[in-house]
Amino acid sequence: MATILKRPIVTEKMTELQEKGQYAFEVDLSANKIAIARAVAKKFNVTVLDVRTVRVKGKTKSQMTRRGRFAGRTAEWKKAIVRLKEGEKIEFFQNV
């Protein structure tokens, strides 16, 4: 479980949550809330107050081609929303 945090989620909705001290990450499917909190605290040197997780189900996609219908699924993934201590921040774009 070396790679618990896969990537930060940067969307319009998550950018609004960052103003409240909440940050979203795509995490490993098998990671629990305690492991996620420890990984964020260690990587960004912040104090984590709580963690909320959501398992996002994969969608069924289909496409019509010359040879007929092609069906498949998108991957399942897990999202974690982390709330930090008042006044602490995580800088995703330090070079910008």
Backbone as a chain_set.jsonl record, in Angstrom:
{"seq": "MATILKRPIVTEKMTELQEKGQYAFEVDLSANKIAIARAVAKKFNVTVLDVRTVRVKGKTKSQMTRRGRFAGRTAEWKKAIVRLKEGEKIEFFQNV", "coords": {"N": [[0.826, -1.199, 0.0], [1.901, 1.236, -0.815], [1.315, 3.352, -2.49], [-0.996, 5.173, -1.704], [-2.258, 7.669, -2.09], [-3.285, 8.737, -5.174], [-3.813, 10.879, -7.037], [-4.5, 14.432, -6.92], [-7.82, 15.784, -6.965], [-8.94, 18.128, -9.065], [-11.37, 20.125, -9.628], [-14.101, 22.318, -10.458], [-15.975, 22.274, -8.377], [-14.483, 21.088, -6.307], [-12.532, 23.015, -5.998], [-13.949, 25.075, -4.827], [-14.442, 23.879, -2.354], [-11.878, 23.863, -1.333], [-11.48, 26.373, -0.302], [-12.733, 26.175, 2.1], [-11.065, 24.58, 3.494], [-10.992, 21.92, 2.706], [-9.936, 19.119, 0.862], [-9.686, 17.099, -2.086], [-8.888, 13.804, -3.146], [-7.914, 11.225, -5.421], [-7.825, 7.946, -4.452], [-6.338, 4.77, -3.476], [-8.267, 1.812, -4.011], [-8.402, -0.035, -1.92], [-7.693, 1.378, 0.325], [-8.168, 2.599, 3.649], [-9.863, 4.977, 5.868], [-8.158, 5.791, 7.951], [-5.592, 5.166, 6.996], [-5.528, 6.854, 4.781], [-5.667, 9.396, 5.998], [-3.236, 9.388, 7.426], [-1.415, 9.243, 5.273], [-1.865, 11.67, 3.889], [-1.213, 13.531, 5.908], [1.49, 12.921, 6.3], [2.646, 13.345, 3.746], [2.045, 16.056, 3.056], [2.527, 17.471, 5.352], [0.535, 18.378, 7.25], [-2.325, 18.804, 9.488], [-4.814, 16.48, 9.768], [-8.264, 16.522, 10.153], [-10.707, 15.096, 9.598], [-11.884, 12.45, 7.406], [-13.682, 11.77, 4.504], [-15.061, 9.276, 2.441], [-15.786, 8.076, -0.875], [-16.972, 5.622, -3.013], [-16.69, 5.386, -6.372], [-18.591, 4.116, -8.862], [-17.939, 2.225, -11.855], [-18.901, 3.116, -15.18], [-21.064, 1.793, -17.743], [-20.178, 1.694, -21.056], [-20.924, 2.109, -24.515], [-20.297, 1.626, -28.006], [-20.919, 2.184, -31.385], [-19.674, 0.528, -34.184], [-18.277, -0.28, -37.441], [-18.2, -2.997, -37.457], [-20.118, -3.704, -35.689], [-21.709, -3.529, -32.455], [-19.828, -2.346, -29.721], [-19.053, -2.968, -26.438], [-18.162, -1.883, -23.145], [-16.589, -1.175, -19.941], [-15.958, 1.557, -17.696], [-13.349, 2.201, -15.327], [-13.628, 1.452, -11.793], [-13.248, 3.683, -9.01], [-11.902, 5.369, -6.102], [-12.766, 8.102, -4.086], [-11.506, 10.51, -1.852], [-12.315, 12.905, 0.537], [-10.718, 15.272, 2.354], [-10.544, 16.948, 5.418], [-8.881, 19.699, 6.742], [-7.004, 21.111, 9.527], [-7.934, 24.293, 10.883], [-6.73, 27.049, 9.086], [-4.603, 25.76, 7.832], [-3.073, 24.735, 4.723], [-2.904, 23.116, 1.498], [-0.695, 23.233, -1.075], [-1.096, 22.707, -4.358], [-0.178, 23.628, -6.831], [2.654, 24.755, -6.82], [4.645, 25.77, -8.432], [3.446, 27.445, -10.248]], "CA": [[0.0, 0.0, 0.0], [2.821, 2.365, -0.849], [0.731, 4.465, -3.23], [-2.382, 5.384, -1.27], [-2.741, 8.857, -2.809], [-2.956, 8.635, -6.595], [-3.746, 12.217, -7.628], [-5.517, 15.356, -6.401], [-8.945, 16.037, -7.855], [-9.055, 19.574, -9.229], [-12.543, 20.499, -10.398], [-14.695, 23.563, -9.979], [-16.598, 22.002, -7.084], [-13.436, 20.85, -5.32], [-11.85, 24.282, -5.768], [-14.77, 25.785, -3.842], [-14.227, 23.236, -1.059], [-10.545, 24.196, -0.84], [-11.596, 27.603, 0.477], [-13.197, 25.763, 3.429], [-10.06, 23.708, 4.091], [-11.233, 20.534, 2.326], [-9.226, 18.759, -0.362], [-10.112, 15.803, -2.601], [-7.855, 12.993, -3.771], [-8.224, 9.876, -5.86], [-7.014, 7.079, -3.599], [-6.383, 3.34, -3.753], [-9.554, 1.216, -3.654], [-8.327, -0.78, -0.671], [-7.262, 2.26, 1.415], [-9.195, 3.007, 4.598], [-9.789, 6.388, 6.25], [-6.987, 6.012, 8.801], [-4.409, 5.156, 6.127], [-5.592, 8.06, 3.955], [-5.31, 10.527, 6.859], [-1.789, 9.321, 7.687], [-0.683, 9.533, 4.041], [-1.964, 13.117, 3.622], [-0.446, 14.228, 6.948], [2.923, 12.701, 6.079], [3.1, 13.919, 2.478], [1.897, 17.505, 2.973], [2.87, 18.045, 6.647], [-0.647, 19.085, 7.745], [-3.124, 18.082, 10.469], [-6.072, 16.035, 9.181], [-9.326, 16.393, 11.149], [-11.548, 13.963, 9.243], [-11.812, 11.958, 6.031], [-14.903, 11.175, 3.946], [-14.717, 8.525, 1.242], [-16.856, 7.706, -1.794], [-16.576, 4.677, -4.061], [-17.335, 5.772, -7.622], [-18.775, 2.928, -9.69], [-17.639, 2.376, -13.268], [-20.071, 3.206, -16.057], [-21.078, 0.98, -18.951], [-20.089, 2.506, -22.26], [-21.043, 1.329, -25.747], [-19.926, 2.373, -29.198], [-21.26, 1.498, -32.632], [-18.61, 0.533, -35.182], [-18.665, -0.98, -38.673], [-18.321, -4.423, -37.159], [-21.203, -3.918, -34.74], [-21.689, -2.798, -31.185], [-18.712, -2.651, -28.845], [-19.429, -2.557, -25.082], [-17.108, -1.98, -22.144], [-16.839, -0.464, -18.682], [-14.895, 2.386, -17.156], [-12.819, 1.65, -14.083], [-14.102, 1.962, -10.511], [-12.207, 4.383, -8.276], [-12.304, 5.833, -4.787], [-12.482, 9.511, -3.838], [-11.427, 10.859, -0.44], [-12.357, 14.336, 0.831], [-9.98, 15.422, 3.598], [-10.706, 18.265, 6.045], [-7.673, 20.051, 7.47], [-7.106, 22.017, 10.665], [-8.16, 25.693, 10.496], [-5.545, 27.83, 8.743], [-3.61, 24.985, 7.084], [-3.354, 24.638, 3.291], [-2.081, 22.266, 0.647], [-0.425, 23.919, -2.333], [-0.915, 21.765, -5.45], [0.549, 24.262, -7.932], [3.656, 25.615, -6.209], [5.497, 26.377, -9.46], [2.668, 28.296, -11.134]], "C": [[0.864, 1.254, 0.0], [2.211, 3.575, -1.539], [-0.742, 4.615, -2.86], [-2.982, 6.556, -2.031], [-2.315, 8.753, -4.264], [-2.815, 10.001, -7.241], [-4.752, 13.119, -6.923], [-6.622, 15.546, -7.435], [-9.155, 17.545, -7.897], [-10.203, 19.851, -10.191], [-13.093, 21.792, -9.82], [-15.302, 23.379, -8.583], [-15.539, 21.802, -5.994], [-12.638, 22.114, -5.029], [-12.625, 25.132, -4.775], [-14.586, 25.193, -2.451], [-12.859, 23.567, -0.473], [-10.56, 25.48, -0.017], [-12.052, 27.311, 1.901], [-12.204, 24.834, 4.126], [-10.272, 22.24, 3.794], [-10.589, 20.265, 0.969], [-9.624, 17.356, -0.774], [-8.958, 15.117, -3.325], [-8.479, 11.722, -4.328], [-7.274, 8.975, -5.095], [-7.165, 5.624, -4.042], [-7.71, 2.754, -3.264], [-9.526, 0.516, -2.3], [-7.927, 0.087, 0.528], [-8.429, 2.587, 2.332], [-8.949, 4.443, 5.051], [-8.551, 6.701, 7.085], [-5.721, 6.075, 7.955], [-4.365, 6.405, 5.249], [-5.164, 9.279, 4.77], [-3.814, 10.545, 7.144], [-0.976, 9.698, 6.453], [-0.701, 11.024, 3.722], [-1.128, 13.897, 4.624], [1.055, 14.101, 6.713], [3.422, 13.414, 4.831], [3.087, 15.444, 2.479], [2.187, 18.221, 4.287], [1.738, 18.935, 7.189], [-1.348, 18.213, 8.785], [-4.477, 17.759, 9.862], [-7.098, 15.851, 10.289], [-10.254, 15.228, 10.846], [-11.437, 13.657, 7.756], [-13.172, 11.38, 5.665], [-14.522, 10.472, 2.656], [-15.971, 8.182, 0.449], [-16.271, 6.733, -2.802], [-17.367, 5.002, -5.304], [-17.384, 4.537, -8.52], [-18.421, 3.236, -11.141], [-18.909, 2.374, -14.099], [-19.936, 2.239, -17.237], [-21.1, 1.908, -20.148], [-20.258, 1.598, -23.475], [-20.768, 2.233, -26.941], [-20.297, 1.543, -30.424], [-20.105, 1.651, -33.62], [-19.118, -0.172, -36.434], [-18.896, -2.465, -38.425], [-19.426, -4.717, -36.153], [-21.002, -3.11, -33.471], [-20.532, -3.294, -30.322], [-19.066, -2.121, -27.462], [-18.258, -2.75, -24.135], [-17.493, -1.205, -20.899], [-15.659, 0.434, -18.355], [-14.502, 1.839, -15.793], [-13.534, 2.241, -12.868], [-12.936, 2.672, -9.838], [-12.772, 4.917, -6.97], [-11.843, 7.27, -4.595], [-12.481, 9.748, -2.337], [-11.427, 12.373, -0.311], [-11.81, 14.515, 2.241], [-10.178, 16.833, 4.131], [-9.488, 18.52, 6.92], [-7.983, 20.984, 8.639], [-7.217, 23.452, 10.15], [-6.834, 26.409, 10.242], [-4.477, 27.065, 7.967], [-4.063, 24.826, 5.642], [-2.466, 23.591, 2.659], [-1.934, 23.003, -0.674], [-0.155, 22.88, -3.42], [-0.021, 22.338, -6.539], [1.552, 25.253, -7.355], [4.496, 26.356, -7.244], [4.754, 27.372, -10.324], [2.647, 29.714, -10.634]], "O": [[0.59, 2.212, 0.724], [2.553, 4.71, -1.208], [-1.625, 4.224, -3.625], [-4.089, 6.454, -2.559], [-1.122, 8.688, -4.56], [-1.822, 10.269, -7.917], [-5.748, 12.635, -6.387], [-6.376, 15.474, -8.639], [-9.504, 18.161, -6.891], [-10.032, 19.817, -11.409], [-12.599, 22.292, -8.809], [-15.151, 24.241, -7.717], [-15.695, 22.302, -4.88], [-12.118, 22.271, -3.924], [-12.024, 25.837, -3.964], [-14.576, 25.931, -1.465], [-12.69, 23.557, 0.746], [-9.73, 25.649, 0.876], [-11.793, 28.099, 2.81], [-12.473, 24.354, 5.227], [-9.791, 21.387, 4.54], [-10.685, 21.078, 0.049], [-9.875, 16.506, 0.081], [-8.164, 15.754, -4.018], [-9.451, 11.204, -3.779], [-6.065, 9.203, -5.084], [-8.011, 5.298, -4.874], [-8.217, 3.158, -2.218], [-10.542, 0.483, -1.605], [-7.832, -0.426, 1.643], [-9.544, 2.824, 1.868], [-7.952, 5.057, 4.669], [-7.96, 7.771, 6.936], [-4.871, 6.939, 8.171], [-3.291, 6.954, 5.001], [-4.387, 10.104, 4.29], [-3.19, 11.606, 7.107], [0.036, 10.39, 6.564], [0.321, 11.588, 3.329], [-0.411, 14.822, 4.245], [1.802, 15.06, 6.906], [4.494, 14.019, 4.846], [4.014, 16.068, 1.962], [2.107, 19.448, 4.347], [1.961, 20.094, 7.54], [-1.018, 17.039, 8.948], [-5.215, 18.667, 9.48], [-6.855, 15.122, 11.251], [-10.563, 14.443, 11.742], [-10.969, 14.473, 6.962], [-13.746, 10.596, 6.422], [-13.748, 11.005, 1.862], [-17.058, 8.018, 1.002], [-15.21, 6.98, -3.375], [-18.594, 4.906, -5.298], [-16.348, 3.985, -8.89], [-18.581, 4.366, -11.601], [-19.882, 1.704, -13.755], [-18.828, 1.916, -17.667], [-21.942, 2.801, -20.24], [-19.796, 0.457, -23.473], [-20.98, 3.445, -26.886], [-20.02, 0.345, -30.484], [-19.621, 2.756, -33.862], [-20.267, -0.612, -36.476], [-19.697, -3.103, -39.108], [-19.644, -5.876, -35.802], [-20.235, -2.148, -33.428], [-20.289, -4.496, -30.21], [-19.354, -0.932, -27.322], [-17.457, -3.67, -24.303], [-18.587, -0.647, -20.813], [-14.514, 0.126, -18.685], [-15.262, 1.088, -15.182], [-13.99, 3.384, -12.902], [-11.777, 2.32, -10.057], [-13.986, 4.913, -6.763], [-10.701, 7.621, -4.893], [-13.352, 9.246, -1.626], [-10.639, 13.055, -0.966], [-12.361, 13.982, 3.204], [-10.005, 17.807, 3.398], [-9.106, 17.68, 7.734], [-9.066, 21.562, 8.729], [-6.66, 23.785, 9.104], [-5.93, 26.378, 11.078], [-3.524, 27.678, 7.485], [-5.259, 24.785, 5.353], [-1.422, 23.223, 3.198], [-2.925, 23.353, -1.315], [0.896, 22.24, -3.413], [0.803, 21.623, -7.109], [1.323, 26.462, -7.397], [5.001, 27.445, -6.971], [5.395, 28.098, -11.084], [2.035, 30.58, -11.259]]}, "num_chains": 1, "name": "protein.A"}
